[in-house]
Amino acid sequence: MQWQMTTLKNGLRIITSTRTNLESVSLGVWVKTGAAYEQEAMNGISHFFEHTCFKGTKKRNALQISEEIEDVGGQMNAYTSREFTAYYAKMLKADAELAADVIADILLNATFPEEELVKEREVVVQEIKQTIDAPDDIIFDYFQEAAFPNQALGRTILGPAEKVRSFNGDTLRKYISTNYAGENMIACAVGNIEHDAFVKMMEQRMSSLQPKTFFTPEKQKYQGGFFIEKRDIEQAHVLLGFEATKYESKSYYPTVILSTLLGGGMASRLFQEIREKRGLVYTVYSFANAHTQTGLFGIYAGTGKKELEELMPVVATEVNKVCQEKVTEKELQRAKVQLKASMLMGLESCSSSAEVLARQMLIFNRIIPVEEMVEMIEQVSLDDIQNTACKIFSSTPTYTLLGSIDKYMPYDELCQSIKVKA
């Protein structure tokens, strides 16, 4: 993937990847900030700002912000994660400058009108309540908190309702002054757009952005532990997790490949053993979430009250097996092909490519060539998978249960059943 980058005097990096055969452009601004960079008293502020910056600027009200994009057939959205916040749009090539103008406007000129804040506080509170009511959603928040207790990385992205209701315009302006700056922001565009033209668009609109942030990221330390919440619902939801790798680690690709072959598809070990052979679940999968300082490997399953007691010993057995016996060459190659295909097919999308370019620059301070990523995947060996599995599964487990729960494997018994040495 060909790309160009220009850095403004305030440190804002502007990246483009031009595709002249297209009629559209995907562009946006990515910020290296999120829930993991919030003080406890401000938990939820990153997400709340992402909502409220759309509620009016010095030259547009909330309706105008939406109308100007949609009147030309464009799409605009935003998201907040634990370590990143993004504001992005997809437009026809002739309307790219409009999208750039609106995104820069909401980031630099948001006015936070009180009447809009009153409404948006309750909108976010409703989002919090909706998440709590969705067991297969809220369990991931419980899981994250159990893995990283009493620290920013373990707190929720949405924050608690009482804190959200306390945020006002002054709170938001202070947050922007500390967490949004040229050094931790990327403007990126992929599609039918010239690099110099996009640089000019962003330079005209974002040169006033402050260069430096004024916050110190909190140390991220995995701990692990146990959480259970019984609810009168049809299913039992369970998450088992372990400490994994950070982004900048040689173990990153072995970890992702391990997750793929263990629980990344219908041919994976967990799916075949737990669903196909035993019929214990409808959904089971594994995942590997990297962060800047650490990571989290997880196995999720949704099962019935009667099946839960049988489920976890099988999961523990599969965890032990991948450490005690080398995976087969066929499994390894299948996982590699799955990972490469997913990566390469994703890069065919302008929106996905913009996300990859921006996040890589924020994480690694460079763009990793596709050929290099493919080579790193190819270099992973059977020994690498086994060694990575042993390191991950020898860490203290995080065990989270939610839902219709009667008999289940206790935490201490689960820990003893996973007989893995690093």
C-alpha positions as CSV (number, residue, x, y, z in Angstrom):
1,M,0.0,0.0,0.0
2,Q,1.6,3.3,-1.1
3,W,1.2,6.3,1.2
4,Q,2.6,9.7,1.9
5,M,3.0,11.7,5.1
6,T,3.5,15.4,6.0
7,T,4.0,16.7,9.5
8,L,2.7,20.2,10.4
9,K,4.6,22.5,12.7
10,N,2.3,21.6,15.6
11,G,3.2,17.9,15.2
12,L,0.0,16.8,13.5
13,R,0.8,14.0,11.0
14,I,-1.2,14.0,7.8
15,I,-1.2,10.7,5.8
16,T,-2.8,9.8,2.5
17,S,-3.0,6.7,0.3
18,T,-4.3,7.8,-3.1
19,R,-6.5,5.4,-5.2
20,T,-7.4,7.3,-8.4
21,N,-9.7,4.4,-9.6
22,L,-12.3,5.2,-6.9
23,E,-15.1,7.8,-6.7
24,S,-14.9,8.1,-2.9
25,V,-12.6,9.1,0.0
26,S,-12.5,7.8,3.5
27,L,-10.9,10.3,5.9
28,G,-10.7,11.2,9.5
29,V,-8.7,12.1,12.6
30,W,-7.5,9.5,15.0
31,V,-6.4,10.4,18.5
32,K,-4.3,8.4,20.9
33,T,-6.5,8.9,23.9
34,G,-9.4,7.0,25.5
35,A,-10.6,5.5,28.7
36,A,-7.2,4.1,29.6
37,Y,-5.9,7.7,29.8
38,E,-8.6,9.0,32.2
39,Q,-8.3,9.8,35.9
40,E,-10.9,7.9,37.9
41,A,-12.9,11.0,38.6
42,M,-13.1,11.6,34.8
43,N,-14.0,8.0,33.8
44,G,-16.2,8.3,30.7
45,I,-15.1,11.8,29.6
46,S,-13.4,10.6,26.4
47,H,-16.6,8.9,25.2
48,F,-18.7,11.9,26.4
49,F,-16.6,14.3,24.4
50,E,-16.9,12.1,21.3
51,H,-20.7,12.5,21.7
52,T,-20.9,16.2,22.6
53,C,-18.5,17.6,20.0
54,F,-21.2,16.8,17.4
55,K,-23.7,19.0,19.3
56,G,-22.6,22.4,18.0
57,T,-19.7,24.6,17.0
58,K,-19.1,28.3,16.5
59,K,-20.6,28.0,12.9
60,R,-22.8,24.9,12.9
61,N,-25.5,23.6,15.2
62,A,-26.1,19.9,15.8
63,L,-28.5,19.6,12.9
64,Q,-26.3,21.4,10.4
65,I,-23.4,19.1,11.3
66,S,-25.5,16.1,10.3
67,E,-27.3,17.7,7.4
68,E,-24.2,19.0,5.6
69,I,-22.7,15.5,5.5
70,E,-25.9,13.7,4.6
71,D,-27.1,16.3,2.0
72,V,-24.2,15.2,-0.2
73,G,-24.7,11.4,0.5
74,G,-21.8,11.2,2.9
75,Q,-21.5,9.2,6.1
76,M,-19.8,10.4,9.3
77,N,-19.3,8.7,12.7
78,A,-16.9,8.3,15.6
79,Y,-15.9,5.8,18.3
80,T,-14.0,5.7,21.6
81,S,-12.0,2.8,22.8
82,R,-9.7,2.3,25.7
83,E,-6.7,3.9,24.0
84,F,-8.0,5.5,20.8
85,T,-10.7,7.9,19.7
86,A,-11.6,8.4,16.0
87,Y,-13.7,10.8,13.9
88,Y,-14.2,9.7,10.4
89,A,-16.3,10.1,7.2
90,K,-16.8,8.6,3.8
91,M,-17.6,10.9,1.0
92,L,-17.6,11.2,-2.8
93,K,-14.3,12.6,-3.9
94,A,-15.8,16.1,-4.7
95,D,-17.0,16.4,-1.1
96,A,-13.8,15.5,0.7
97,E,-13.1,19.1,1.8
98,L,-16.5,19.4,3.3
99,A,-15.8,16.3,5.5
100,A,-12.4,17.7,6.5
101,D,-14.0,21.0,7.4
102,V,-16.7,19.4,9.5
103,I,-14.4,17.1,11.4
104,A,-11.8,19.9,12.1
105,D,-14.7,22.1,13.2
106,I,-16.1,19.7,15.8
107,L,-12.7,19.0,17.2
108,L,-11.4,22.6,17.5
109,N,-14.6,24.7,17.8
110,A,-17.1,22.7,19.8
111,T,-19.1,25.1,22.0
112,F,-20.9,22.5,24.3
113,P,-24.2,24.4,24.5
114,E,-25.8,23.6,27.9
115,E,-29.2,22.6,26.5
116,E,-27.5,20.0,24.3
117,L,-25.3,18.7,27.2
118,V,-28.4,18.2,29.3
119,K,-29.9,15.9,26.6
120,E,-26.7,14.2,25.7
121,R,-25.9,13.2,29.3
122,E,-29.2,11.3,29.4
123,V,-28.5,9.8,25.9
124,V,-25.2,8.4,27.2
125,V,-26.8,7.2,30.5
126,Q,-29.3,5.3,28.3
127,E,-26.4,3.8,26.4
128,I,-24.9,2.7,29.7
129,K,-28.2,1.1,30.8
130,Q,-28.5,-0.6,27.5
131,T,-25.1,-2.1,27.9
132,I,-25.8,-3.3,31.4
133,D,-29.0,-5.0,30.1
134,A,-27.0,-6.9,27.4
135,P,-25.3,-9.8,29.2
136,D,-23.1,-10.7,26.3
137,D,-21.9,-7.0,26.2
138,I,-21.5,-6.0,29.9
139,I,-19.6,-9.2,30.7
140,F,-16.7,-7.8,28.8
141,D,-16.6,-4.8,31.0
142,Y,-16.7,-7.0,34.1
143,F,-13.9,-9.1,32.5
144,Q,-11.7,-6.1,31.8
145,E,-12.2,-4.8,35.4
146,A,-11.3,-8.2,36.9
147,A,-8.2,-8.4,34.7
148,F,-7.0,-4.9,35.5
149,P,-8.6,-3.9,38.8
150,N,-8.3,-0.4,40.3
151,Q,-6.7,1.1,37.2
152,A,-7.7,3.1,34.2
153,L,-7.4,0.1,31.8
154,G,-9.9,-1.8,33.8
155,R,-12.6,0.9,33.9
156,T,-15.4,1.1,31.4
157,I,-15.3,3.2,28.3
158,L,-18.8,4.7,28.9
159,G,-18.1,5.5,32.6
160,P,-20.6,5.3,35.4
161,A,-23.9,7.3,35.1
162,E,-23.2,9.5,38.1
163,K,-19.9,10.7,36.6
164,V,-21.4,11.3,33.2
165,R,-24.2,13.4,34.7
166,S,-21.5,15.6,36.4
167,F,-19.7,16.5,33.2
168,N,-20.2,20.1,31.9
169,G,-18.7,22.4,29.3
170,D,-15.8,23.4,31.6
171,T,-15.0,19.7,32.2
172,L,-14.9,19.0,28.5
173,R,-12.8,22.1,27.6
174,K,-10.2,21.1,30.3
175,Y,-10.2,17.5,28.9
176,I,-9.5,18.8,25.4
177,S,-6.7,21.0,26.6
178,T,-4.9,18.1,28.1
179,N,-5.6,15.1,25.8
180,Y,-5.9,16.5,22.3
181,A,-2.8,17.8,20.6
182,G,-0.8,17.5,17.4
183,E,1.7,15.0,18.8
184,N,-1.0,12.4,19.5
185,M,-3.3,12.9,16.5
186,I,-3.3,11.7,12.9
187,A,-5.3,13.0,10.0
188,C,-5.6,10.3,7.4
189,A,-7.4,10.0,4.0
190,V,-7.6,7.0,1.7
191,G,-9.2,7.1,-1.7
192,N,-9.4,9.5,-4.7
193,I,-7.6,12.4,-3.2
194,E,-4.2,14.1,-3.8
195,H,-1.8,14.2,-0.9
196,D,-1.0,17.9,-1.3
197,A,-4.7,18.8,-1.5
198,F,-5.5,17.0,1.8
199,V,-2.5,18.5,3.5
200,K,-3.7,22.0,2.5
201,M,-7.2,21.2,3.8
202,M,-6.0,20.1,7.2
203,E,-3.2,22.8,7.5
204,Q,-5.8,25.5,6.9
205,R,-8.1,24.1,9.6
206,M,-5.9,22.5,12.2
207,S,-2.7,24.6,12.4
208,S,-4.1,26.2,15.6
209,L,-4.1,22.8,17.4
210,Q,-1.8,22.8,20.4
211,P,1.4,20.7,19.8
212,K,1.7,18.9,23.2
213,T,-0.5,16.8,25.5
214,F,-0.6,17.3,29.2
215,F,-1.4,13.9,30.6
216,T,0.7,11.0,31.9
217,P,-0.6,7.5,30.9
218,E,-1.2,5.3,33.9
219,K,0.8,2.1,34.2
220,Q,-1.1,-0.9,32.9
221,K,-0.6,-4.0,35.1
222,Y,-2.5,-7.3,34.6
223,Q,-3.7,-8.9,37.8
224,G,-6.5,-11.4,37.0
225,G,-9.2,-12.6,39.3
226,F,-12.8,-13.8,39.6
227,F,-16.2,-12.1,39.1
228,I,-19.7,-13.6,39.1
229,E,-23.1,-12.1,38.8
230,K,-26.2,-14.3,38.7
231,R,-29.2,-13.1,36.6
232,D,-32.5,-14.7,35.8
233,I,-31.9,-15.1,32.1
234,E,-31.8,-18.0,29.7
235,Q,-28.0,-18.3,29.3
236,A,-24.8,-18.4,31.2
237,H,-22.1,-16.2,29.8
238,V,-18.5,-17.0,30.6
239,L,-15.1,-15.4,29.9
240,L,-11.7,-16.9,30.7
241,G,-8.7,-14.8,30.2
242,F,-4.9,-14.5,30.7
243,E,-2.2,-11.9,30.3
244,A,-1.0,-11.5,26.7
245,T,1.2,-9.3,24.7
246,K,1.4,-5.6,24.0
247,Y,1.4,-4.2,20.4
248,E,5.2,-3.8,20.3
249,S,6.2,-7.3,21.1
250,K,7.8,-10.1,19.1
251,S,5.0,-12.4,20.5
252,Y,2.3,-10.3,18.9
253,Y,1.8,-12.4,15.8
254,P,2.3,-15.8,17.5
255,T,-0.4,-14.7,20.0
256,V,-2.9,-13.7,17.2
257,I,-2.2,-16.9,15.3
258,L,-2.7,-18.9,18.6
259,S,-6.1,-17.2,19.1
260,T,-7.0,-18.0,15.5
261,L,-6.3,-21.7,15.6
262,L,-7.7,-22.1,19.2
263,G,-11.0,-20.3,18.7
264,G,-11.0,-18.2,15.5
265,G,-13.3,-20.0,13.2
266,M,-15.5,-23.1,12.6
267,A,-12.4,-25.3,12.2
268,S,-10.8,-24.1,15.4
269,R,-10.2,-26.4,18.3
270,L,-12.7,-24.8,20.7
271,F,-15.5,-24.7,18.1
272,Q,-14.9,-28.3,17.0
273,E,-14.6,-29.8,20.5
274,I,-17.1,-27.7,22.4
275,R,-19.9,-27.0,19.8
276,E,-19.5,-29.6,17.1
277,K,-18.6,-32.7,19.2
278,R,-20.3,-31.9,22.5
279,G,-23.1,-29.4,21.6
280,L,-22.4,-27.4,24.8
281,V,-22.7,-23.9,23.3
282,Y,-24.0,-21.9,20.4
283,T,-21.1,-19.4,20.5
284,V,-17.5,-20.0,21.5
285,Y,-14.4,-18.1,20.3
286,S,-11.1,-16.7,21.5
287,F,-9.5,-13.3,21.0
288,A,-6.3,-11.4,21.6
289,N,-6.5,-7.8,22.6
290,A,-3.2,-5.9,22.6
291,H,-2.7,-2.6,24.5
292,T,0.3,-0.3,24.6
293,Q,1.8,-1.8,27.7
294,T,0.2,-5.2,28.0
295,G,-2.5,-7.4,26.5
296,L,-5.4,-9.7,27.2
297,F,-6.1,-13.2,25.8
298,G,-9.7,-14.3,26.2
299,I,-12.1,-17.2,25.6
300,Y,-15.8,-16.4,25.5
301,A,-18.7,-18.9,25.5
302,G,-22.5,-18.6,25.9
303,T,-24.0,-21.7,27.3
304,G,-27.0,-23.1,29.3
305,K,-27.2,-23.5,33.1
306,K,-26.9,-27.3,32.8
307,E,-24.0,-27.2,30.4
308,L,-21.9,-24.7,32.3
309,E,-20.5,-27.2,34.7
310,E,-19.3,-29.5,31.9
311,L,-18.0,-26.6,29.7
312,M,-15.2,-25.2,31.8
313,P,-13.3,-28.5,32.3
314,V,-13.3,-29.0,28.5
315,V,-12.0,-25.4,28.0
316,A,-9.2,-26.1,30.5
317,T,-8.3,-29.3,28.7
318,E,-8.0,-27.5,25.4
319,V,-5.8,-24.9,27.0
320,N,-3.5,-27.6,28.5
321,K,-3.4,-29.5,25.2
322,V,-2.1,-26.6,23.2
323,C,0.7,-26.2,25.6
324,Q,1.6,-29.8,26.2
325,E,1.4,-30.9,22.5
326,K,2.6,-29.0,19.5
327,V,-0.2,-27.9,17.1
328,T,-0.1,-29.6,13.7
329,E,1.5,-28.0,10.7
330,K,-1.9,-28.1,9.0
331,E,-3.5,-26.1,11.9
332,L,-0.7,-23.6,11.8
333,Q,-0.9,-23.0,8.1
334,R,-4.7,-22.7,8.2
335,A,-4.4,-20.0,10.9
336,K,-1.7,-18.1,9.0
337,V,-3.8,-18.1,5.8
338,Q,-6.9,-16.9,7.8
339,L,-4.9,-14.1,9.3
340,K,-3.3,-13.0,6.0
341,A,-6.6,-13.2,4.1
342,S,-8.4,-11.1,6.8
343,M,-5.6,-8.5,6.7
344,L,-5.3,-8.3,2.9
345,M,-9.1,-8.2,2.3
346,G,-9.5,-5.5,4.9
347,L,-6.9,-3.3,3.2
348,E,-9.1,-3.4,0.0
349,S,-11.5,-1.1,2.0
350,C,-10.6,2.6,2.1
351,S,-12.1,3.0,5.6
352,S,-10.2,0.0,6.9
353,S,-6.9,1.1,5.3
354,A,-7.3,4.6,6.8
355,E,-7.8,3.0,10.2
356,V,-4.7,0.8,9.8
357,L,-2.5,3.6,8.6
358,A,-3.5,6.0,11.5
359,R,-3.3,3.4,14.3
360,Q,0.1,2.1,13.1
361,M,1.5,5.6,13.1
362,L,0.1,6.3,16.6
363,I,1.4,3.0,18.0
364,F,4.7,2.4,16.2
365,N,5.5,5.8,14.8
366,R,5.8,4.2,11.4
367,I,3.7,2.4,8.8
368,I,4.5,-1.3,8.6
369,P,4.6,-2.5,5.0
370,V,2.2,-5.2,4.1
371,E,5.0,-7.4,2.9
372,E,6.7,-7.1,6.3
373,M,3.4,-8.1,8.1
374,V,3.0,-11.1,5.8
375,E,6.7,-12.1,6.5
376,M,6.2,-11.8,10.3
377,I,3.2,-14.1,10.0
378,E,5.0,-16.6,7.8
379,Q,8.0,-16.7,10.2
380,V,5.9,-18.0,13.1
381,S,6.8,-21.6,13.9
382,L,5.2,-24.5,15.8
383,D,7.6,-23.9,18.6
384,D,6.6,-20.2,18.7
385,I,3.0,-21.2,19.1
386,Q,3.7,-23.6,21.9
387,N,6.1,-21.3,23.7
388,T,3.6,-18.4,23.4
389,A,0.7,-20.6,24.7
390,C,2.7,-21.7,27.7
391,K,3.7,-18.1,28.6
392,I,0.1,-16.8,28.2
393,F,-1.7,-19.7,30.0
394,S,0.8,-19.8,32.9
395,S,-0.4,-16.3,34.0
396,T,-3.1,-15.9,36.6
397,P,-6.5,-16.6,35.1
398,T,-9.3,-14.0,34.9
399,Y,-12.6,-15.9,35.2
400,T,-16.0,-14.0,34.8
401,L,-19.5,-15.5,34.9
402,L,-22.8,-13.8,34.3
403,G,-26.3,-15.1,33.9
404,S,-28.2,-18.3,34.7
405,I,-25.7,-19.9,37.0
406,D,-26.1,-22.9,39.4
407,K,-23.2,-25.3,39.4
408,Y,-19.9,-24.1,38.0
409,M,-16.2,-24.8,38.3
410,P,-14.9,-22.7,41.2
411,Y,-12.1,-20.3,40.6
412,D,-9.5,-22.2,42.6
413,E,-10.4,-25.4,40.9
414,L,-10.1,-23.8,37.5
415,C,-6.7,-22.4,38.4
416,Q,-5.5,-25.9,39.5
417,S,-7.0,-27.5,36.3
418,I,-4.8,-25.4,34.0
419,K,-1.5,-27.1,34.5
420,V,0.8,-24.9,32.4
421,K,4.3,-23.8,33.2
422,A,6.0,-20.9,31.4
